[in-house]
Amino acid sequence: MIYAVAGASGQLGQLVLPELVAQVGAANVVALVRNPAKLADLAATGVTVRAFDYDAADPAALAGVDRLLLISANEVGKRSAQHQAVIDAAKAAGVGLIAYTSILHAPTSTIGLAGEHRDTEAALAASGVPHILLRNGWYNENYTGSLAPSIEHGAIIGAAGEGRISSASRADLAAGAVAALVSGAAGDVYELAGDESYTMAEFAGHVARIAGKPVAYVNMTQAEYAAALKGVGLPDWLADMLANSSYATSHDQLFDDSRSLSRLVGRPTTPIAVTIAVALA
C-alpha cells in the first residue's frame, strides 16, 4: 500500500510525514510538494518526494498511490479550484481513496472559510473517488502565535464572546489524519476537535497564570475587531477573515464534544494550557 501526502512541506504535512513513516515505513510513503528541494533530507531516508502543484496537479505524480491525504491549500479564495484539480488528478491516476482535511461541522459552519471546504466535499462526492472527511477544528497554535504583545499590553482582543472553543494541537490533528488515512474506510466522516473546550476569557486566564502577569480578554464587535487588526497592519482581507472566524466562535462554531479525535488517535488531546506553556517557554 502506497500512501501519499499532498502539501507535505506545510506545517501540518511536516508533522504527518514522520507519523506516517513510523506506521507504514518510508518505502511506502510519497511526499508531494511544490519544491522537492524542501524535503531533500526526507528523501534521503527513503521517502519518495515528488513535485506536485495544486494549481496544475499532474496525475503522473500520483502514479501508484493507493491512498492520498489531501491537506487543504492555504491560498484562501483559490482553494476550491485547487482542490478540484487535485481530485481530478487523483481520479485520473486511479488513486483508491482520498482523505481530505476539511473544517469542523462543514455543512452547517457559519465561518467564512467553510465555503471552500463545502465546495471540496461536494467535489469529492461528485468525483466518485472513495474518500474520508477529516473535519478539523482550530489548532491550539492558532491562539498562541502572538502572545507576547498580548502579555505586554495585558489584553487579548477578539469577538468570540462566551463561545466555547474545542481546539487541539497541530500534532494531535496530524496524528488523527494518519490514523484515518491508514485505518479509515471510505465514507468515514470525522469531526476532529480537542477533548477540552474553553472561552477566550478562560484562555486569557491560562495565559495570565502561566506568564505570571495580568492578562484579560476584551470582547469587541466583529467590526471593531476587524478595525483593530487593520490598525496594527494586517491586510484588509486577513483582518476581515479573522474577525469573521472570531465572531462565529461566539456562536459555538468551533465547539465539539464528541471526542472523536482522542478516540481516533488512542490518547487524550493536548490541553490548551500545555500549548500556551510551550509557546511561552
matplotlib code that plots the C-alpha trace (Angstrom):
import matplotlib.pyplot as plt

x = [0.0, 1.4, 0.4, 0.9, 0.7, -0.2, 1.0, 3.8, 6.1, 3.4, 3.1, 0.6, 2.3, 5.7, 4.1, 2.1, 5.1, 7.1, 4.0, 3.1, 6.6, 6.6, 3.4, 3.9, 7.6, 9.4, 9.3, 5.5, 5.3, 5.2, 5.6, 4.0, 5.4, 5.7, 9.5, 11.1, 14.3, 12.5, 12.3, 15.7, 16.6, 13.4, 14.2, 17.5, 15.6, 13.8, 10.6, 9.7, 9.5, 7.7, 6.9, 3.2, 1.4, -2.2, -2.6, -1.6, -2.0, -0.3, -1.8, 1.7, 2.8, 0.2, 1.1, 1.0, -0.7, -3.3, -4.3, -3.9, -4.0, -5.2, -4.2, -6.2, -4.3, -3.5, -4.4, -7.8, -10.1, -8.2, -8.8, -12.0, -10.3, -7.0, -8.7, -10.8, -7.6, -6.1, -9.3, -9.3, -5.7, -6.2, -9.2, -7.2, -4.3, -6.6, -6.0, -8.1, -9.0, -8.6, -8.7, -9.3, -8.7, -12.0, -13.4, -15.3, -19.0, -18.5, -22.1, -23.5, -20.5, -21.0, -17.3, -16.5, -13.6, -16.1, -17.4, -14.3, -14.4, -18.0, -17.1, -14.4, -16.6, -19.1, -16.3, -15.2, -18.8, -19.2, -15.9, -16.9, -13.4, -13.8, -13.0, -12.8, -13.6, -11.4, -13.3, -10.6, -11.3, -8.8, -5.3, -4.2, -1.3, -3.7, -4.1, -0.5, 1.3, 1.1, 1.0, 4.0, 2.2, -1.0, 1.0, 2.8, -0.5, -2.4, -5.2, -6.3, -8.9, -11.5, -15.2, -15.7, -17.9, -18.7, -18.4, -16.6, -13.6, -12.6, -9.1, -6.4, -2.7, -1.4, 0.4, -2.9, -4.6, -1.6, -1.9, -5.6, -5.0, -2.5, -4.8, -7.7, -5.5, -4.1, -7.0, -10.1, -12.7, -14.4, -17.3, -15.9, -16.6, -14.7, -15.4, -12.0, -11.6, -10.0, -11.3, -11.5, -13.2, -12.7, -13.9, -11.4, -11.8, -10.7, -7.8, -6.7, -6.8, -4.4, -2.1, -2.1, -1.4, 1.4, 3.0, 2.6, 1.2, -2.3, -4.0, -7.7, -9.9, -11.5, -14.6, -15.4, -18.0, -16.9, -16.4, -14.4, -12.1, -11.6, -10.7, -8.3, -6.5, -6.3, -4.9, -1.9, -1.1, -3.0, -4.3, -8.0, -8.9, -7.0, -8.4, -11.9, -11.4, -10.1, -12.8, -15.4, -14.0, -13.8, -17.4, -18.6, -16.9, -19.3, -22.0, -20.0, -18.9, -15.6, -17.2, -17.5, -17.7, -17.7, -14.1, -13.7, -10.1, -8.9, -10.7, -9.1, -5.5, -5.9, -4.9, -6.1, -5.7, -3.3, -4.8, -4.6, -2.7, 0.1, 0.4, 0.4, 3.2, 5.3, 4.8, 5.9, 8.8]
y = [0.0, 3.4, 6.4, 10.0, 13.3, 16.4, 19.6, 17.7, 20.6, 22.7, 22.9, 20.1, 18.0, 18.1, 16.6, 14.0, 12.6, 11.2, 9.8, 8.1, 6.8, 5.3, 3.4, 2.2, 2.6, 5.1, 2.9, 3.2, 7.0, 9.6, 13.2, 15.6, 19.2, 22.2, 22.4, 18.9, 20.6, 21.5, 17.8, 16.7, 15.4, 13.3, 11.8, 10.6, 8.5, 6.5, 8.5, 9.2, 13.0, 14.2, 17.7, 18.5, 21.8, 22.3, 24.8, 22.3, 18.9, 16.2, 12.7, 11.3, 12.5, 10.2, 7.1, 4.0, 5.8, 3.8, 6.4, 10.2, 12.7, 16.0, 18.7, 21.8, 24.5, 27.8, 30.3, 31.4, 32.2, 29.7, 26.6, 25.3, 25.2, 23.9, 21.0, 20.2, 19.9, 17.5, 15.4, 15.2, 14.2, 11.6, 10.1, 10.0, 8.3, 5.7, 6.6, 4.3, 6.7, 10.4, 11.7, 15.5, 17.9, 19.9, 22.2, 21.3, 20.8, 21.9, 21.6, 24.0, 26.1, 29.9, 30.6, 32.2, 29.8, 26.9, 27.7, 26.4, 23.3, 22.6, 23.0, 20.4, 18.0, 18.3, 17.8, 14.6, 13.3, 14.1, 12.5, 9.0, 8.6, 6.8, 9.4, 10.2, 13.6, 14.9, 17.9, 19.7, 22.2, 25.0, 24.4, 25.3, 27.1, 29.5, 31.1, 31.1, 32.7, 36.3, 36.0, 38.4, 41.6, 40.4, 39.9, 43.2, 45.1, 42.9, 42.2, 39.6, 41.0, 39.3, 39.0, 35.4, 36.4, 33.4, 30.9, 27.7, 26.5, 22.8, 23.2, 20.6, 20.8, 20.6, 17.4, 15.9, 16.6, 15.3, 12.0, 11.9, 12.3, 9.5, 7.2, 7.8, 7.6, 4.2, 2.6, 4.5, 3.4, 5.1, 7.2, 7.9, 11.4, 12.6, 15.8, 16.3, 18.6, 18.7, 16.9, 20.2, 23.4, 26.9, 30.5, 33.2, 34.6, 31.3, 31.2, 34.6, 33.2, 30.4, 32.9, 35.2, 32.2, 30.8, 34.2, 35.4, 38.7, 40.1, 39.4, 39.8, 39.1, 42.2, 41.4, 43.5, 43.5, 41.9, 45.3, 46.7, 43.6, 43.9, 47.6, 46.8, 44.2, 46.5, 49.2, 47.0, 46.4, 43.3, 43.3, 44.0, 40.6, 38.8, 41.1, 40.6, 36.8, 36.6, 38.8, 36.7, 33.5, 35.0, 36.2, 32.8, 31.4, 33.4, 31.1, 27.9, 27.2, 25.8, 23.7, 19.9, 17.5, 14.2, 13.4, 11.7, 12.8, 11.3, 8.0, 8.0, 8.5, 6.5, 9.2, 12.4, 15.6, 18.3, 20.8, 24.5, 25.3, 22.9, 24.6, 28.0, 26.9, 25.6, 28.8, 30.9, 28.6]
z = [0.0, -1.0, 0.9, -0.4, 1.4, -0.7, 0.9, 2.6, 3.4, 5.2, 8.9, 9.2, 6.5, 8.2, 11.3, 9.3, 7.5, 10.4, 12.0, 8.7, 8.1, 11.7, 10.9, 7.3, 6.6, 4.4, 1.3, 1.3, 1.6, -1.1, -0.2, -2.7, -2.6, -4.9, -4.3, -3.7, -2.5, 0.7, 1.6, 0.5, 4.0, 4.0, 0.6, 2.0, 4.5, 1.8, 1.4, -2.3, -2.9, -6.0, -7.4, -7.2, -7.7, -6.6, -9.4, -12.1, -10.5, -12.6, -12.4, -13.2, -9.7, -8.2, -10.1, -7.9, -5.0, -3.2, -0.5, -0.7, 2.1, 0.6, 3.0, 2.3, 0.5, 2.2, -0.6, 0.6, -2.4, -4.7, -2.8, -4.4, -7.8, -6.5, -4.6, -7.7, -9.7, -7.2, -7.1, -10.9, -11.0, -8.3, -10.2, -13.5, -11.7, -10.2, -6.5, -4.4, -1.6, -0.7, 2.9, 3.0, 5.8, 5.9, 8.6, 11.8, 11.1, 7.5, 6.3, 8.9, 9.7, 9.5, 9.4, 6.1, 5.4, 5.4, 1.9, 0.1, 2.3, 1.4, -2.3, -1.9, 0.0, -2.9, -5.4, -3.7, -3.7, -7.4, -8.3, -7.4, -5.7, -2.3, 0.4, 4.0, 5.5, 8.3, 9.6, 11.7, 14.4, 15.0, 16.1, 19.6, 17.9, 16.2, 19.6, 20.8, 17.9, 19.2, 22.9, 23.6, 22.7, 24.4, 27.6, 27.2, 26.9, 29.4, 26.9, 24.4, 22.0, 19.9, 19.0, 20.4, 23.3, 25.5, 22.7, 23.5, 21.5, 21.3, 19.7, 19.6, 18.8, 15.3, 16.3, 17.6, 14.2, 12.3, 14.3, 13.5, 9.8, 9.8, 11.7, 9.4, 6.2, 7.3, 9.0, 7.9, 5.4, 2.5, 3.7, 7.2, 8.4, 11.5, 13.4, 15.0, 17.9, 21.3, 24.4, 26.4, 25.5, 26.7, 26.3, 25.3, 28.8, 30.2, 27.6, 28.9, 32.4, 31.4, 29.8, 32.9, 35.2, 33.1, 32.3, 35.9, 34.6, 34.4, 31.1, 30.4, 27.4, 25.8, 23.7, 20.7, 17.9, 14.7, 13.0, 15.9, 16.0, 12.2, 12.5, 15.4, 13.3, 10.3, 12.7, 13.5, 9.8, 8.8, 5.2, 5.0, 3.7, 6.5, 9.2, 7.9, 7.8, 11.3, 12.7, 10.9, 12.4, 15.9, 15.7, 14.5, 17.6, 19.7, 18.3, 19.2, 15.7, 17.0, 19.8, 19.6, 22.5, 20.5, 21.5, 18.1, 17.8, 21.0, 20.2, 16.7, 18.0, 21.2, 23.6, 25.1, 23.1, 24.2, 26.6, 25.5, 28.7, 27.7, 24.3, 26.0, 28.3, 25.4, 23.5, 26.5, 27.5]

ax = plt.figure().add_subplot(projection="3d")
ax.plot(x, y, z, "-o")
ax.set_aspect("equal")
plt.show()
